[in-house]
Amino acid sequence: MTAAPSQRQALRERLALLSREVAKFGAVGGVGLLVNLAVFNLVRHTTELPVVRASILATVVAIACNYVGFRYFAYRDRDKSRRTKELTLFLLFSAVGLVIENGVLYTATYGFGWDGPLQSNVFKFLGIGVATLFRFWSYRTWVFRRLQPETVAVPERVPESGRVI
C-alpha cells in the first residue's frame, strides 16, 4: 500500500523544510564551533586557566555568537513576539548544553587524565557534538517556536429560517 500523492507531497515538503532548517542550524553552529575552539585554544595557551574553565569561557562566548545567528539567520521567520521568554529559554537550554559539553571534557581531563592539547581539543569537539544534538532539539522545540497559522474567521451561515447552522 502506498501513500496518496498528496501525502507524499506533504512529506516531501516537510523533509525539505527540515533539511533547510538543519542546514541553517549547521551554518550557525559551524561558526559557533569555530568561535568556541578558537577562544578555547587562545585562552588555554595564553593564560593559566584550567582546561575546563577555559572551555566554559569559550562556550559562553560561542553561545552569545550563536544567539545572534539563530535569531537573525536560522530562525528569523519564527515567532518574535516573546523575546524575553525566548532569550530566557535560550540561555536555559544553552546552559544545559554547556554542562553536557564541558562534562565530557571534565570527565576526560579529570576522570581519565587526558589533558594534553590534542586530547583536550578532541574531547571538547566530542562534547560540542553531543551538546549540539540536545541544542537542536531544544531550540527548535521550545525556544524558536514556529508561528501558529492564523485561523481565518468563517462567517456563520444564517439560513432563511434565522437559525445559525
Secondary structure, DSSP 8 states (H G I E B T S, - for coil): ----HHHHHHHHHHHHHHHHHHHHHHHHHHHHHHHHHHHHHHHHHHS---HHHHHHHHHHHHHHHHHHHIIIIITTTS--S-HHHHHHHHHHHHHHHHHHHHHHHHIIIIIS---SHHHHHHHHHHHHHHHHHHHHHHIIIIIS---------------TTS---
